Amino acid sequence: MSTWQKILLAIVIIGAINWGLIGFFQFDLVKALLGGISPIPPRIVYAIVGLSGLYCITLLFKPREEFEREGRVQHNP
């Protein structure tokens, strides 16, 4: 997995944790940190998380052969 893909996956995971906080505790961490006066910063963060999620969908369909070509998959004996 490339560095870019790891960064995007980390953003998606952070977004998922935020949604978990919203679902379990009705606490929106992004809004609490960035909400302040303007609603624009949280919307930017939500957009980045959404775009990262869309890109990460492609990781589900990346052929195993492509990972093997990159030398990133170890073969099980």
C-alpha positions as CSV (number, residue, x, y, z in Angstrom):
1,M,0.0,0.0,0.0
2,S,1.4,3.4,-0.9
3,T,1.9,6.2,1.5
4,W,-0.9,8.1,-0.2
5,Q,-3.3,5.2,0.3
6,K,-2.3,4.8,3.9
7,I,-3.0,8.5,4.5
8,L,-6.4,8.3,2.9
9,L,-7.3,5.1,4.8
10,A,-6.3,6.9,8.1
11,I,-8.6,9.8,7.2
12,V,-11.4,7.3,6.6
13,I,-10.7,5.6,9.9
14,I,-10.8,8.9,11.7
15,G,-14.1,9.7,10.0
16,A,-15.5,6.3,11.1
17,I,-14.5,7.0,14.7
18,N,-16.2,10.4,14.5
19,W,-19.4,8.7,13.3
20,G,-19.1,6.2,16.1
21,L,-18.9,9.0,18.6
22,I,-22.0,10.6,17.0
23,G,-23.9,7.3,17.1
24,F,-23.1,6.3,20.6
25,F,-22.7,9.6,22.4
26,Q,-24.3,12.2,20.2
27,F,-20.9,14.0,20.2
28,D,-19.5,15.3,16.9
29,L,-15.7,15.7,17.5
30,V,-15.1,17.5,14.2
31,K,-17.8,20.1,15.0
32,A,-16.5,20.4,18.5
33,L,-12.9,21.1,17.3
34,L,-13.7,23.2,14.2
35,G,-17.3,24.3,14.6
36,G,-16.7,27.6,16.4
37,I,-18.1,30.6,14.6
38,S,-18.1,29.3,11.0
39,P,-19.7,26.0,9.7
40,I,-17.2,25.9,6.8
41,P,-14.2,24.2,8.4
42,P,-16.2,21.1,9.5
43,R,-17.8,20.9,6.1
44,I,-14.3,20.9,4.5
45,V,-13.2,18.1,6.8
46,Y,-16.4,16.1,6.0
47,A,-15.8,16.6,2.3
48,I,-12.2,15.3,2.7
49,V,-13.3,12.3,4.6
50,G,-16.0,11.6,2.0
51,L,-13.5,11.9,-0.9
52,S,-11.0,9.7,0.9
53,G,-13.8,7.1,1.4
54,L,-14.6,7.1,-2.3
55,Y,-11.0,6.5,-3.1
56,C,-10.6,3.7,-0.6
57,I,-13.4,1.9,-2.3
58,T,-10.9,1.2,-5.1
59,L,-8.7,-0.6,-2.7
60,L,-11.4,-3.3,-2.3
61,F,-11.2,-4.1,-6.0
62,K,-7.5,-3.9,-6.5
63,P,-6.4,-7.3,-7.8
64,R,-4.2,-9.4,-5.6
65,E,-1.9,-9.7,-8.6
66,E,-1.2,-6.0,-8.5
67,F,-0.2,-6.2,-4.9
68,E,2.1,-9.1,-5.7
69,R,3.7,-7.2,-8.6
70,E,4.5,-4.4,-6.2
71,G,6.1,-7.0,-3.9
72,R,3.9,-6.2,-1.0
73,V,2.1,-9.5,-0.5
74,Q,3.9,-12.4,1.1
75,H,3.0,-15.8,-0.1
76,N,1.8,-18.3,2.5
77,P,3.6,-21.7,2.4
